Amino acid sequence: MKNWRILLILVLVIVAGGVVYFALAFLKDTQAYQGTELSGTAPDFQLTDQNGSVTNLSDFRGKVVILTFMDSKCTDTCPLTAADFREAYRQLNQDEAKQVVFLGVNVNVEANTVADILETTHEWRLDEIPSWHFLTGSHDALEPVWKDYGVSATHNPDGNSMMHTPGTFMIDPLGQKRWYISTPFSVEGDAEIALPLSDILVSHIREIASERK
């Protein structure tokens, strides 16, 4: 009987150890995601921001550029990305914040006026980021930008919003593409473990900025 108990304890210890090992391995692999490394010059473009100013990507040489594509009428993923951008900006110190620009390119050509993107900027509180620019233009102006960055945009079945390629590009001060980041969004009750987009952005911003020192 005593030997049987010892054997049972050993089995339980082995099983428990295996569970802990695989749990830690899963956690490590999941949190290790930092995005996909890129290379090559980021394609330049010219669009209009929420203040009506004509803006070129090349205007921001010397800065770390955070670039994403947003539906100005989105009610799910894009506002969450906006929240991560605000959080990333909050985590930066004053000197770091001066080295970063946050850009969004509109994918909704039916809500593409300056008034549309200004309203969205206020609604998603992106005006809390001084270096935020929400860029828009005509379909003919926007479509080549989507194409250059591999972004597709189609109407949702509801007809009021757009389905589009998610993710965020990071461009270094020399205008070179460095990272493409696409993370799942955690919601209450979701057991999936993922490093927040804001944390990944801050980590890469600091890494890229330190290269110039």
Contacts in CASP RR format, 6 or more apart in sequence:
PFRMAT RR
TARGET T0000
AUTHOR 0000-0000-0000
METHOD contacts of the structure
MODEL  1
MKNWRILLILVLVIVAGGVVYFALAFLKDTQAYQGTELSGTAPDFQLTDQ
NGSVTNLSDFRGKVVILTFMDSKCTDTCPLTAADFREAYRQLNQDEAKQV
VFLGVNVNVEANTVADILETTHEWRLDEIPSWHFLTGSHDALEPVWKDYG
VSATHNPDGNSMMHTPGTFMIDPLGQKRWYISTPFSVEGDAEIALPLSDI
LVSHIREIASERK
26 193 0 8 1.000
27 193 0 8 1.000
30 192 0 8 1.000
30 193 0 8 1.000
30 194 0 8 1.000
30 195 0 8 1.000
31 193 0 8 1.000
31 194 0 8 1.000
31 195 0 8 1.000
33 183 0 8 1.000
33 194 0 8 1.000
33 195 0 8 1.000
33 200 0 8 1.000
34 179 0 8 1.000
34 181 0 8 1.000
34 200 0 8 1.000
34 203 0 8 1.000
34 204 0 8 1.000
35 179 0 8 1.000
35 180 0 8 1.000
35 181 0 8 1.000
35 182 0 8 1.000
35 200 0 8 1.000
36 179 0 8 1.000
36 180 0 8 1.000
36 181 0 8 1.000
37 178 0 8 1.000
37 179 0 8 1.000
38 169 0 8 1.000
38 177 0 8 1.000
38 178 0 8 1.000
38 179 0 8 1.000
38 180 0 8 1.000
39 176 0 8 1.000
39 177 0 8 1.000
39 178 0 8 1.000
40 176 0 8 1.000
40 177 0 8 1.000
41 175 0 8 1.000
41 176 0 8 1.000
41 177 0 8 1.000
42 57 0 8 1.000
42 65 0 8 1.000
42 67 0 8 1.000
42 169 0 8 1.000
42 171 0 8 1.000
42 175 0 8 1.000
42 176 0 8 1.000
42 177 0 8 1.000
43 57 0 8 1.000
43 145 0 8 1.000
43 148 0 8 1.000
43 149 0 8 1.000
44 56 0 8 1.000
44 57 0 8 1.000
44 58 0 8 1.000
45 56 0 8 1.000
45 57 0 8 1.000
45 105 0 8 1.000
45 144 0 8 1.000
45 145 0 8 1.000
45 148 0 8 1.000
46 54 0 8 1.000
46 55 0 8 1.000
46 56 0 8 1.000
46 141 0 8 1.000
47 54 0 8 1.000
47 55 0 8 1.000
47 105 0 8 1.000
47 135 0 8 1.000
47 136 0 8 1.000
47 137 0 8 1.000
47 141 0 8 1.000
47 142 0 8 1.000
47 145 0 8 1.000
48 54 0 8 1.000
48 55 0 8 1.000
48 114 0 8 1.000
48 135 0 8 1.000
48 136 0 8 1.000
48 137 0 8 1.000
49 55 0 8 1.000
49 117 0 8 1.000
49 133 0 8 1.000
49 134 0 8 1.000
49 135 0 8 1.000
49 136 0 8 1.000
50 114 0 8 1.000
50 117 0 8 1.000
50 118 0 8 1.000
50 121 0 8 1.000
50 133 0 8 1.000
50 134 0 8 1.000
51 114 0 8 1.000
51 118 0 8 1.000
52 114 0 8 1.000
55 133 0 8 1.000
55 135 0 8 1.000
57 65 0 8 1.000
57 67 0 8 1.000
57 103 0 8 1.000
57 171 0 8 1.000
58 175 0 8 1.000
60 101 0 8 1.000
60 103 0 8 1.000
61 173 0 8 1.000
61 174 0 8 1.000
61 175 0 8 1.000
62 99 0 8 1.000
62 173 0 8 1.000
62 174 0 8 1.000
63 99 0 8 1.000
63 100 0 8 1.000
63 101 0 8 1.000
63 131 0 8 1.000
63 173 0 8 1.000
64 99 0 8 1.000
64 100 0 8 1.000
64 101 0 8 1.000
64 170 0 8 1.000
64 171 0 8 1.000
64 172 0 8 1.000
64 173 0 8 1.000
64 205 0 8 1.000
64 208 0 8 1.000
64 209 0 8 1.000
65 100 0 8 1.000
65 101 0 8 1.000
65 103 0 8 1.000
65 169 0 8 1.000
65 170 0 8 1.000
65 171 0 8 1.000
65 175 0 8 1.000
66 85 0 8 1.000
66 88 0 8 1.000
66 100 0 8 1.000
66 101 0 8 1.000
66 102 0 8 1.000
66 103 0 8 1.000
66 168 0 8 1.000
66 169 0 8 1.000
66 170 0 8 1.000
66 201 0 8 1.000
66 205 0 8 1.000
67 103 0 8 1.000
67 104 0 8 1.000
67 105 0 8 1.000
67 149 0 8 1.000
67 168 0 8 1.000
67 169 0 8 1.000
67 170 0 8 1.000
67 171 0 8 1.000
68 81 0 8 1.000
68 85 0 8 1.000
68 103 0 8 1.000
68 104 0 8 1.000
68 105 0 8 1.000
68 167 0 8 1.000
68 168 0 8 1.000
68 169 0 8 1.000
69 104 0 8 1.000
69 105 0 8 1.000
69 106 0 8 1.000
69 107 0 8 1.000
69 146 0 8 1.000
69 149 0 8 1.000
69 151 0 8 1.000
69 153 0 8 1.000
69 164 0 8 1.000
69 165 0 8 1.000
69 167 0 8 1.000
70 78 0 8 1.000
70 81 0 8 1.000
70 82 0 8 1.000
70 104 0 8 1.000
70 105 0 8 1.000
70 106 0 8 1.000
70 107 0 8 1.000
70 120 0 8 1.000
70 134 0 8 1.000
71 78 0 8 1.000
71 106 0 8 1.000
71 107 0 8 1.000
71 108 0 8 1.000
71 111 0 8 1.000
71 153 0 8 1.000
71 161 0 8 1.000
71 162 0 8 1.000
71 164 0 8 1.000
72 106 0 8 1.000
72 108 0 8 1.000
72 111 0 8 1.000
72 112 0 8 1.000
72 116 0 8 1.000
72 117 0 8 1.000
72 120 0 8 1.000
72 134 0 8 1.000
72 136 0 8 1.000
73 108 0 8 1.000
73 111 0 8 1.000
73 116 0 8 1.000
73 120 0 8 1.000
73 160 0 8 1.000
73 161 0 8 1.000
73 162 0 8 1.000
74 108 0 8 1.000
74 161 0 8 1.000
74 162 0 8 1.000
75 161 0 8 1.000
77 166 0 8 1.000
77 185 0 8 1.000
78 124 0 8 1.000
79 124 0 8 1.000
80 185 0 8 1.000
81 166 0 8 1.000
81 167 0 8 1.000
81 168 0 8 1.000
81 197 0 8 1.000
82 124 0 8 1.000
82 125 0 8 1.000
82 126 0 8 1.000
83 124 0 8 1.000
84 196 0 8 1.000
84 197 0 8 1.000
84 198 0 8 1.000
84 201 0 8 1.000
85 102 0 8 1.000
85 126 0 8 1.000
85 129 0 8 1.000
85 132 0 8 1.000
85 198 0 8 1.000
85 201 0 8 1.000
86 125 0 8 1.000
86 126 0 8 1.000
86 128 0 8 1.000
86 129 0 8 1.000
87 196 0 8 1.000
87 198 0 8 1.000
88 197 0 8 1.000
88 198 0 8 1.000
88 199 0 8 1.000
88 201 0 8 1.000
88 202 0 8 1.000
88 205 0 8 1.000
89 97 0 8 1.000
89 100 0 8 1.000
89 102 0 8 1.000
89 128 0 8 1.000
89 129 0 8 1.000
91 198 0 8 1.000
91 199 0 8 1.000
91 202 0 8 1.000
92 100 0 8 1.000
92 202 0 8 1.000
92 205 0 8 1.000
96 205 0 8 1.000
96 206 0 8 1.000
96 209 0 8 1.000
97 130 0 8 1.000
97 131 0 8 1.000
99 173 0 8 1.000
99 205 0 8 1.000
99 209 0 8 1.000
100 131 0 8 1.000
100 205 0 8 1.000
100 209 0 8 1.000
101 131 0 8 1.000
101 133 0 8 1.000
102 126 0 8 1.000
102 129 0 8 1.000
102 131 0 8 1.000
102 132 0 8 1.000
102 133 0 8 1.000
103 132 0 8 1.000
103 133 0 8 1.000
103 134 0 8 1.000
103 135 0 8 1.000
104 133 0 8 1.000
104 134 0 8 1.000
104 135 0 8 1.000
105 135 0 8 1.000
105 136 0 8 1.000
105 142 0 8 1.000
105 145 0 8 1.000
105 146 0 8 1.000
105 149 0 8 1.000
105 151 0 8 1.000
106 112 0 8 1.000
106 116 0 8 1.000
106 117 0 8 1.000
106 134 0 8 1.000
106 135 0 8 1.000
106 136 0 8 1.000
106 137 0 8 1.000
106 142 0 8 1.000
107 142 0 8 1.000
107 146 0 8 1.000
107 151 0 8 1.000
107 153 0 8 1.000
107 162 0 8 1.000
107 164 0 8 1.000
108 116 0 8 1.000
108 153 0 8 1.000
108 161 0 8 1.000
108 162 0 8 1.000
109 138 0 8 1.000
109 139 0 8 1.000
109 142 0 8 1.000
112 136 0 8 1.000
112 137 0 8 1.000
112 138 0 8 1.000
112 139 0 8 1.000
112 142 0 8 1.000
113 136 0 8 1.000
114 136 0 8 1.000
116 136 0 8 1.000
117 134 0 8 1.000
117 135 0 8 1.000
117 136 0 8 1.000
118 134 0 8 1.000
120 126 0 8 1.000
120 134 0 8 1.000
121 127 0 8 1.000
121 132 0 8 1.000
121 134 0 8 1.000
126 132 0 8 1.000
126 134 0 8 1.000
136 142 0 8 1.000
145 151 0 8 1.000
146 152 0 8 1.000
146 153 0 8 1.000
149 169 0 8 1.000
150 165 0 8 1.000
151 164 0 8 1.000
151 165 0 8 1.000
152 164 0 8 1.000
152 165 0 8 1.000
153 162 0 8 1.000
153 163 0 8 1.000
153 164 0 8 1.000
153 165 0 8 1.000
154 162 0 8 1.000
154 163 0 8 1.000
154 164 0 8 1.000
155 161 0 8 1.000
155 162 0 8 1.000
155 163 0 8 1.000
156 162 0 8 1.000
156 163 0 8 1.000
166 182 0 8 1.000
167 180 0 8 1.000
167 181 0 8 1.000
167 182 0 8 1.000
168 180 0 8 1.000
168 181 0 8 1.000
168 182 0 8 1.000
168 197 0 8 1.000
168 201 0 8 1.000
169 177 0 8 1.000
169 179 0 8 1.000
169 180 0 8 1.000
169 181 0 8 1.000
170 177 0 8 1.000
170 178 0 8 1.000
170 179 0 8 1.000
170 180 0 8 1.000
170 181 0 8 1.000
170 201 0 8 1.000
170 204 0 8 1.000
170 205 0 8 1.000
170 208 0 8 1.000
171 177 0 8 1.000
171 178 0 8 1.000
172 178 0 8 1.000
172 208 0 8 1.000
172 211 0 8 1.000
173 208 0 8 1.000
173 212 0 8 1.000
178 204 0 8 1.000
178 208 0 8 1.000
179 204 0 8 1.000
181 197 0 8 1.000
181 200 0 8 1.000
181 201 0 8 1.000
181 204 0 8 1.000
183 194 0 8 1.000
183 195 0 8 1.000
183 196 0 8 1.000
183 197 0 8 1.000
183 200 0 8 1.000
184 192 0 8 1.000
184 194 0 8 1.000
186 192 0 8 1.000
186 193 0 8 1.000
186 194 0 8 1.000
186 196 0 8 1.000
END
